[in-house]
Amino acid sequence: MDLIILTPGQTVFKGQVTAVNTPGTSGKLEILENHAPVVASLKEGTITVTTASNEVVEFETTGGFLEVLSNHVSILLETVKQ
């Protein structure tokens, strides 16, 4: 599936991934291929991404929003640290 992570000033990550784990405000969210459409708010914490090449990348965030639609995941963050 496609993932893009954006902040107001930059594109932080863009690429093919197999899993995305995020700190949702209602609890942890794990997004896998063919996930149902969803929009969720994110709280402060760690976003863990598993790329198509099995590399694990982590991002620290202060919060934001996530949207999943047709195997495309968009994450909009206030701030991020890799």
Phi and psi restraints in degrees (range 20) as a CNS / XPLOR table:
assign (resid 1 and name C) (resid 2 and name N)
       (resid 2 and name CA) (resid 2 and name C) 1.0 -90.5 20.0 2
assign (resid 2 and name N) (resid 2 and name CA)
       (resid 2 and name C) (resid 3 and name N) 1.0 139.6 20.0 2
assign (resid 2 and name C) (resid 3 and name N)
       (resid 3 and name CA) (resid 3 and name C) 1.0 -130.6 20.0 2
assign (resid 3 and name N) (resid 3 and name CA)
       (resid 3 and name C) (resid 4 and name N) 1.0 136.0 20.0 2
assign (resid 3 and name C) (resid 4 and name N)
       (resid 4 and name CA) (resid 4 and name C) 1.0 -131.6 20.0 2
assign (resid 4 and name N) (resid 4 and name CA)
       (resid 4 and name C) (resid 5 and name N) 1.0 132.2 20.0 2
assign (resid 4 and name C) (resid 5 and name N)
       (resid 5 and name CA) (resid 5 and name C) 1.0 -117.8 20.0 2
assign (resid 5 and name N) (resid 5 and name CA)
       (resid 5 and name C) (resid 6 and name N) 1.0 123.4 20.0 2
assign (resid 5 and name C) (resid 6 and name N)
       (resid 6 and name CA) (resid 6 and name C) 1.0 -125.2 20.0 2
assign (resid 6 and name N) (resid 6 and name CA)
       (resid 6 and name C) (resid 7 and name N) 1.0 147.4 20.0 2
assign (resid 6 and name C) (resid 7 and name N)
       (resid 7 and name CA) (resid 7 and name C) 1.0 -118.7 20.0 2
assign (resid 7 and name N) (resid 7 and name CA)
       (resid 7 and name C) (resid 8 and name N) 1.0 172.6 20.0 2
assign (resid 7 and name C) (resid 8 and name N)
       (resid 8 and name CA) (resid 8 and name C) 1.0 -57.9 20.0 2
assign (resid 8 and name N) (resid 8 and name CA)
       (resid 8 and name C) (resid 9 and name N) 1.0 -25.0 20.0 2
assign (resid 8 and name C) (resid 9 and name N)
       (resid 9 and name CA) (resid 9 and name C) 1.0 -107.0 20.0 2
assign (resid 9 and name N) (resid 9 and name CA)
       (resid 9 and name C) (resid 10 and name N) 1.0 -9.5 20.0 2
assign (resid 9 and name C) (resid 10 and name N)
       (resid 10 and name CA) (resid 10 and name C) 1.0 -163.4 20.0 2
assign (resid 10 and name N) (resid 10 and name CA)
       (resid 10 and name C) (resid 11 and name N) 1.0 162.6 20.0 2
assign (resid 10 and name C) (resid 11 and name N)
       (resid 11 and name CA) (resid 11 and name C) 1.0 -91.2 20.0 2
assign (resid 11 and name N) (resid 11 and name CA)
       (resid 11 and name C) (resid 12 and name N) 1.0 116.5 20.0 2
assign (resid 11 and name C) (resid 12 and name N)
       (resid 12 and name CA) (resid 12 and name C) 1.0 -85.8 20.0 2
assign (resid 12 and name N) (resid 12 and name CA)
       (resid 12 and name C) (resid 13 and name N) 1.0 -38.7 20.0 2
assign (resid 12 and name C) (resid 13 and name N)
       (resid 13 and name CA) (resid 13 and name C) 1.0 -151.7 20.0 2
assign (resid 13 and name N) (resid 13 and name CA)
       (resid 13 and name C) (resid 14 and name N) 1.0 141.2 20.0 2
assign (resid 13 and name C) (resid 14 and name N)
       (resid 14 and name CA) (resid 14 and name C) 1.0 -150.0 20.0 2
assign (resid 14 and name N) (resid 14 and name CA)
       (resid 14 and name C) (resid 15 and name N) 1.0 122.4 20.0 2
assign (resid 14 and name C) (resid 15 and name N)
       (resid 15 and name CA) (resid 15 and name C) 1.0 170.1 20.0 2
assign (resid 15 and name N) (resid 15 and name CA)
       (resid 15 and name C) (resid 16 and name N) 1.0 -176.6 20.0 2
assign (resid 15 and name C) (resid 16 and name N)
       (resid 16 and name CA) (resid 16 and name C) 1.0 -85.2 20.0 2
assign (resid 16 and name N) (resid 16 and name CA)
       (resid 16 and name C) (resid 17 and name N) 1.0 134.3 20.0 2
assign (resid 16 and name C) (resid 17 and name N)
       (resid 17 and name CA) (resid 17 and name C) 1.0 -136.4 20.0 2
assign (resid 17 and name N) (resid 17 and name CA)
       (resid 17 and name C) (resid 18 and name N) 1.0 162.1 20.0 2
assign (resid 17 and name C) (resid 18 and name N)
       (resid 18 and name CA) (resid 18 and name C) 1.0 -107.6 20.0 2
assign (resid 18 and name N) (resid 18 and name CA)
       (resid 18 and name C) (resid 19 and name N) 1.0 -21.2 20.0 2
assign (resid 18 and name C) (resid 19 and name N)
       (resid 19 and name CA) (resid 19 and name C) 1.0 -156.2 20.0 2
assign (resid 19 and name N) (resid 19 and name CA)
       (resid 19 and name C) (resid 20 and name N) 1.0 146.9 20.0 2
assign (resid 19 and name C) (resid 20 and name N)
       (resid 20 and name CA) (resid 20 and name C) 1.0 -135.1 20.0 2
assign (resid 20 and name N) (resid 20 and name CA)
       (resid 20 and name C) (resid 21 and name N) 1.0 124.8 20.0 2
assign (resid 20 and name C) (resid 21 and name N)
       (resid 21 and name CA) (resid 21 and name C) 1.0 -114.4 20.0 2
assign (resid 21 and name N) (resid 21 and name CA)
       (resid 21 and name C) (resid 22 and name N) 1.0 127.1 20.0 2
assign (resid 21 and name C) (resid 22 and name N)
       (resid 22 and name CA) (resid 22 and name C) 1.0 -131.8 20.0 2
assign (resid 22 and name N) (resid 22 and name CA)
       (resid 22 and name C) (resid 23 and name N) 1.0 155.7 20.0 2
assign (resid 22 and name C) (resid 23 and name N)
       (resid 23 and name CA) (resid 23 and name C) 1.0 -89.5 20.0 2
assign (resid 23 and name N) (resid 23 and name CA)
       (resid 23 and name C) (resid 24 and name N) 1.0 87.9 20.0 2
assign (resid 23 and name C) (resid 24 and name N)
       (resid 24 and name CA) (resid 24 and name C) 1.0 -72.0 20.0 2
assign (resid 24 and name N) (resid 24 and name CA)
       (resid 24 and name C) (resid 25 and name N) 1.0 155.1 20.0 2
assign (resid 24 and name C) (resid 25 and name N)
       (resid 25 and name CA) (resid 25 and name C) 1.0 -66.8 20.0 2
assign (resid 25 and name N) (resid 25 and name CA)
       (resid 25 and name C) (resid 26 and name N) 1.0 -20.8 20.0 2
assign (resid 25 and name C) (resid 26 and name N)
       (resid 26 and name CA) (resid 26 and name C) 1.0 -101.8 20.0 2
assign (resid 26 and name N) (resid 26 and name CA)
       (resid 26 and name C) (resid 27 and name N) 1.0 7.0 20.0 2
assign (resid 26 and name C) (resid 27 and name N)
       (resid 27 and name CA) (resid 27 and name C) 1.0 133.0 20.0 2
assign (resid 27 and name N) (resid 27 and name CA)
       (resid 27 and name C) (resid 28 and name N) 1.0 175.7 20.0 2
assign (resid 27 and name C) (resid 28 and name N)
       (resid 28 and name CA) (resid 28 and name C) 1.0 -69.1 20.0 2
assign (resid 28 and name N) (resid 28 and name CA)
       (resid 28 and name C) (resid 29 and name N) 1.0 142.8 20.0 2
assign (resid 28 and name C) (resid 29 and name N)
       (resid 29 and name CA) (resid 29 and name C) 1.0 -119.8 20.0 2
assign (resid 29 and name N) (resid 29 and name CA)
       (resid 29 and name C) (resid 30 and name N) 1.0 131.5 20.0 2
assign (resid 29 and name C) (resid 30 and name N)
       (resid 30 and name CA) (resid 30 and name C) 1.0 -115.7 20.0 2
assign (resid 30 and name N) (resid 30 and name CA)
       (resid 30 and name C) (resid 31 and name N) 1.0 122.6 20.0 2
assign (resid 30 and name C) (resid 31 and name N)
       (resid 31 and name CA) (resid 31 and name C) 1.0 -107.7 20.0 2
assign (resid 31 and name N) (resid 31 and name CA)
       (resid 31 and name C) (resid 32 and name N) 1.0 122.8 20.0 2
assign (resid 31 and name C) (resid 32 and name N)
       (resid 32 and name CA) (resid 32 and name C) 1.0 -119.6 20.0 2
assign (resid 32 and name N) (resid 32 and name CA)
       (resid 32 and name C) (resid 33 and name N) 1.0 171.2 20.0 2
assign (resid 32 and name C) (resid 33 and name N)
       (resid 33 and name CA) (resid 33 and name C) 1.0 -56.0 20.0 2
assign (resid 33 and name N) (resid 33 and name CA)
       (resid 33 and name C) (resid 34 and name N) 1.0 143.4 20.0 2
assign (resid 33 and name C) (resid 34 and name N)
       (resid 34 and name CA) (resid 34 and name C) 1.0 64.5 20.0 2
assign (resid 34 and name N) (resid 34 and name CA)
       (resid 34 and name C) (resid 35 and name N) 1.0 26.5 20.0 2
assign (resid 34 and name C) (resid 35 and name N)
       (resid 35 and name CA) (resid 35 and name C) 1.0 -64.8 20.0 2
assign (resid 35 and name N) (resid 35 and name CA)
       (resid 35 and name C) (resid 36 and name N) 1.0 147.3 20.0 2
assign (resid 35 and name C) (resid 36 and name N)
       (resid 36 and name CA) (resid 36 and name C) 1.0 -62.6 20.0 2
assign (resid 36 and name N) (resid 36 and name CA)
       (resid 36 and name C) (resid 37 and name N) 1.0 150.8 20.0 2
assign (resid 36 and name C) (resid 37 and name N)
       (resid 37 and name CA) (resid 37 and name C) 1.0 -58.7 20.0 2
assign (resid 37 and name N) (resid 37 and name CA)
       (resid 37 and name C) (resid 38 and name N) 1.0 139.4 20.0 2
assign (resid 37 and name C) (resid 38 and name N)
       (resid 38 and name CA) (resid 38 and name C) 1.0 -156.8 20.0 2
assign (resid 38 and name N) (resid 38 and name CA)
       (resid 38 and name C) (resid 39 and name N) 1.0 148.8 20.0 2
assign (resid 38 and name C) (resid 39 and name N)
       (resid 39 and name CA) (resid 39 and name C) 1.0 -126.1 20.0 2
assign (resid 39 and name N) (resid 39 and name CA)
       (resid 39 and name C) (resid 40 and name N) 1.0 130.2 20.0 2
assign (resid 39 and name C) (resid 40 and name N)
       (resid 40 and name CA) (resid 40 and name C) 1.0 -143.7 20.0 2
assign (resid 40 and name N) (resid 40 and name CA)
       (resid 40 and name C) (resid 41 and name N) 1.0 150.9 20.0 2
assign (resid 40 and name C) (resid 41 and name N)
       (resid 41 and name CA) (resid 41 and name C) 1.0 -91.4 20.0 2
assign (resid 41 and name N) (resid 41 and name CA)
       (resid 41 and name C) (resid 42 and name N) 1.0 147.5 20.0 2
assign (resid 41 and name C) (resid 42 and name N)
       (resid 42 and name CA) (resid 42 and name C) 1.0 -114.2 20.0 2
assign (resid 42 and name N) (resid 42 and name CA)
       (resid 42 and name C) (resid 43 and name N) 1.0 145.2 20.0 2
assign (resid 42 and name C) (resid 43 and name N)
       (resid 43 and name CA) (resid 43 and name C) 1.0 -106.1 20.0 2
assign (resid 43 and name N) (resid 43 and name CA)
       (resid 43 and name C) (resid 44 and name N) 1.0 178.3 20.0 2
assign (resid 43 and name C) (resid 44 and name N)
       (resid 44 and name CA) (resid 44 and name C) 1.0 -60.0 20.0 2
assign (resid 44 and name N) (resid 44 and name CA)
       (resid 44 and name C) (resid 45 and name N) 1.0 136.8 20.0 2
assign (resid 44 and name C) (resid 45 and name N)
       (resid 45 and name CA) (resid 45 and name C) 1.0 159.1 20.0 2
assign (resid 45 and name N) (resid 45 and name CA)
       (resid 45 and name C) (resid 46 and name N) 1.0 -159.3 20.0 2
assign (resid 45 and name C) (resid 46 and name N)
       (resid 46 and name CA) (resid 46 and name C) 1.0 -108.3 20.0 2
assign (resid 46 and name N) (resid 46 and name CA)
       (resid 46 and name C) (resid 47 and name N) 1.0 130.7 20.0 2
assign (resid 46 and name C) (resid 47 and name N)
       (resid 47 and name CA) (resid 47 and name C) 1.0 -100.4 20.0 2
assign (resid 47 and name N) (resid 47 and name CA)
       (resid 47 and name C) (resid 48 and name N) 1.0 125.3 20.0 2
assign (resid 47 and name C) (resid 48 and name N)
       (resid 48 and name CA) (resid 48 and name C) 1.0 -112.6 20.0 2
assign (resid 48 and name N) (resid 48 and name CA)
       (resid 48 and name C) (resid 49 and name N) 1.0 124.8 20.0 2
assign (resid 48 and name C) (resid 49 and name N)
       (resid 49 and name CA) (resid 49 and name C) 1.0 -116.8 20.0 2
assign (resid 49 and name N) (resid 49 and name CA)
       (resid 49 and name C) (resid 50 and name N) 1.0 131.6 20.0 2
assign (resid 49 and name C) (resid 50 and name N)
       (resid 50 and name CA) (resid 50 and name C) 1.0 -106.0 20.0 2
assign (resid 50 and name N) (resid 50 and name CA)
       (resid 50 and name C) (resid 51 and name N) 1.0 115.0 20.0 2
assign (resid 50 and name C) (resid 51 and name N)
       (resid 51 and name CA) (resid 51 and name C) 1.0 -76.6 20.0 2
assign (resid 51 and name N) (resid 51 and name CA)
       (resid 51 and name C) (resid 52 and name N) 1.0 169.6 20.0 2
assign (resid 51 and name C) (resid 52 and name N)
       (resid 52 and name CA) (resid 52 and name C) 1.0 -61.8 20.0 2
assign (resid 52 and name N) (resid 52 and name CA)
       (resid 52 and name C) (resid 53 and name N) 1.0 -24.6 20.0 2
assign (resid 52 and name C) (resid 53 and name N)
       (resid 53 and name CA) (resid 53 and name C) 1.0 -92.7 20.0 2
assign (resid 53 and name N) (resid 53 and name CA)
       (resid 53 and name C) (resid 54 and name N) 1.0 15.2 20.0 2
assign (resid 53 and name C) (resid 54 and name N)
       (resid 54 and name CA) (resid 54 and name C) 1.0 69.6 20.0 2
assign (resid 54 and name N) (resid 54 and name CA)
       (resid 54 and name C) (resid 55 and name N) 1.0 17.1 20.0 2
assign (resid 54 and name C) (resid 55 and name N)
       (resid 55 and name CA) (resid 55 and name C) 1.0 -81.9 20.0 2
assign (resid 55 and name N) (resid 55 and name CA)
       (resid 55 and name C) (resid 56 and name N) 1.0 137.7 20.0 2
assign (resid 55 and name C) (resid 56 and name N)
       (resid 56 and name CA) (resid 56 and name C) 1.0 -102.8 20.0 2
assign (resid 56 and name N) (resid 56 and name CA)
       (resid 56 and name C) (resid 57 and name N) 1.0 125.8 20.0 2
assign (resid 56 and name C) (resid 57 and name N)
       (resid 57 and name CA) (resid 57 and name C) 1.0 -123.2 20.0 2
assign (resid 57 and name N) (resid 57 and name CA)
       (resid 57 and name C) (resid 58 and name N) 1.0 136.2 20.0 2
assign (resid 57 and name C) (resid 58 and name N)
       (resid 58 and name CA) (resid 58 and name C) 1.0 -118.5 20.0 2
assign (resid 58 and name N) (resid 58 and name CA)
       (resid 58 and name C) (resid 59 and name N) 1.0 143.7 20.0 2
assign (resid 58 and name C) (resid 59 and name N)
       (resid 59 and name CA) (resid 59 and name C) 1.0 -130.4 20.0 2
assign (resid 59 and name N) (resid 59 and name CA)
       (resid 59 and name C) (resid 60 and name N) 1.0 133.2 20.0 2
assign (resid 59 and name C) (resid 60 and name N)
       (resid 60 and name CA) (resid 60 and name C) 1.0 -95.7 20.0 2
assign (resid 60 and name N) (resid 60 and name CA)
       (resid 60 and name C) (resid 61 and name N) 1.0 133.2 20.0 2
assign (resid 60 and name C) (resid 61 and name N)
       (resid 61 and name CA) (resid 61 and name C) 1.0 -135.0 20.0 2
assign (resid 61 and name N) (resid 61 and name CA)
       (resid 61 and name C) (resid 62 and name N) 1.0 159.8 20.0 2
assign (resid 61 and name C) (resid 62 and name N)
       (resid 62 and name CA) (resid 62 and name C) 1.0 -97.3 20.0 2
assign (resid 62 and name N) (resid 62 and name CA)
       (resid 62 and name C) (resid 63 and name N) 1.0 -1.8 20.0 2
assign (resid 62 and name C) (resid 63 and name N)
       (resid 63 and name CA) (resid 63 and name C) 1.0 130.4 20.0 2
assign (resid 63 and name N) (resid 63 and name CA)
       (resid 63 and name C) (resid 64 and name N) 1.0 169.3 20.0 2
assign (resid 63 and name C) (resid 64 and name N)
       (resid 64 and name CA) (resid 64 and name C) 1.0 165.6 20.0 2
assign (resid 64 and name N) (resid 64 and name CA)
       (resid 64 and name C) (resid 65 and name N) 1.0 -147.5 20.0 2
assign (resid 64 and name C) (resid 65 and name N)
       (resid 65 and name CA) (resid 65 and name C) 1.0 -137.4 20.0 2
assign (resid 65 and name N) (resid 65 and name CA)
       (resid 65 and name C) (resid 66 and name N) 1.0 152.6 20.0 2
assign (resid 65 and name C) (resid 66 and name N)
       (resid 66 and name CA) (resid 66 and name C) 1.0 -128.4 20.0 2
assign (resid 66 and name N) (resid 66 and name CA)
       (resid 66 and name C) (resid 67 and name N) 1.0 139.7 20.0 2
assign (resid 66 and name C) (resid 67 and name N)
       (resid 67 and name CA) (resid 67 and name C) 1.0 -132.2 20.0 2
assign (resid 67 and name N) (resid 67 and name CA)
       (resid 67 and name C) (resid 68 and name N) 1.0 133.7 20.0 2
assign (resid 67 and name C) (resid 68 and name N)
       (resid 68 and name CA) (resid 68 and name C) 1.0 -121.2 20.0 2
assign (resid 68 and name N) (resid 68 and name CA)
       (resid 68 and name C) (resid 69 and name N) 1.0 127.9 20.0 2
assign (resid 68 and name C) (resid 69 and name N)
       (resid 69 and name CA) (resid 69 and name C) 1.0 -155.6 20.0 2
assign (resid 69 and name N) (resid 69 and name CA)
       (resid 69 and name C) (resid 70 and name N) 1.0 119.8 20.0 2
assign (resid 69 and name C) (resid 70 and name N)
       (resid 70 and name CA) (resid 70 and name C) 1.0 52.7 20.0 2
assign (resid 70 and name N) (resid 70 and name CA)
       (resid 70 and name C) (resid 71 and name N) 1.0 53.2 20.0 2
assign (resid 70 and name C) (resid 71 and name N)
       (resid 71 and name CA) (resid 71 and name C) 1.0 60.3 20.0 2
assign (resid 71 and name N) (resid 71 and name CA)
       (resid 71 and name C) (resid 72 and name N) 1.0 25.9 20.0 2
assign (resid 71 and name C) (resid 72 and name N)
       (resid 72 and name CA) (resid 72 and name C) 1.0 -124.1 20.0 2
assign (resid 72 and name N) (resid 72 and name CA)
       (resid 72 and name C) (resid 73 and name N) 1.0 122.3 20.0 2
assign (resid 72 and name C) (resid 73 and name N)
       (resid 73 and name CA) (resid 73 and name C) 1.0 -111.1 20.0 2
assign (resid 73 and name N) (resid 73 and name CA)
       (resid 73 and name C) (resid 74 and name N) 1.0 124.8 20.0 2
assign (resid 73 and name C) (resid 74 and name N)
       (resid 74 and name CA) (resid 74 and name C) 1.0 -116.1 20.0 2
assign (resid 74 and name N) (resid 74 and name CA)
       (resid 74 and name C) (resid 75 and name N) 1.0 129.3 20.0 2
assign (resid 74 and name C) (resid 75 and name N)
       (resid 75 and name CA) (resid 75 and name C) 1.0 -122.7 20.0 2
assign (resid 75 and name N) (resid 75 and name CA)
       (resid 75 and name C) (resid 76 and name N) 1.0 121.8 20.0 2
assign (resid 75 and name C) (resid 76 and name N)
       (resid 76 and name CA) (resid 76 and name C) 1.0 -109.7 20.0 2
assign (resid 76 and name N) (resid 76 and name CA)
       (resid 76 and name C) (resid 77 and name N) 1.0 119.8 20.0 2
assign (resid 76 and name C) (resid 77 and name N)
       (resid 77 and name CA) (resid 77 and name C) 1.0 -118.8 20.0 2
assign (resid 77 and name N) (resid 77 and name CA)
       (resid 77 and name C) (resid 78 and name N) 1.0 149.4 20.0 2
assign (resid 77 and name C) (resid 78 and name N)
       (resid 78 and name CA) (resid 78 and name C) 1.0 -68.5 20.0 2
assign (resid 78 and name N) (resid 78 and name CA)
       (resid 78 and name C) (resid 79 and name N) 1.0 -55.1 20.0 2
assign (resid 78 and name C) (resid 79 and name N)
       (resid 79 and name CA) (resid 79 and name C) 1.0 -141.6 20.0 2
assign (resid 79 and name N) (resid 79 and name CA)
       (resid 79 and name C) (resid 80 and name N) 1.0 160.4 20.0 2
assign (resid 79 and name C) (resid 80 and name N)
       (resid 80 and name CA) (resid 80 and name C) 1.0 -151.8 20.0 2
assign (resid 80 and name N) (resid 80 and name CA)
       (resid 80 and name C) (resid 81 and name N) 1.0 146.8 20.0 2
assign (resid 80 and name C) (resid 81 and name N)
       (resid 81 and name CA) (resid 81 and name C) 1.0 -132.9 20.0 2
assign (resid 81 and name N) (resid 81 and name CA)
       (resid 81 and name C) (resid 82 and name N) 1.0 131.0 20.0 2
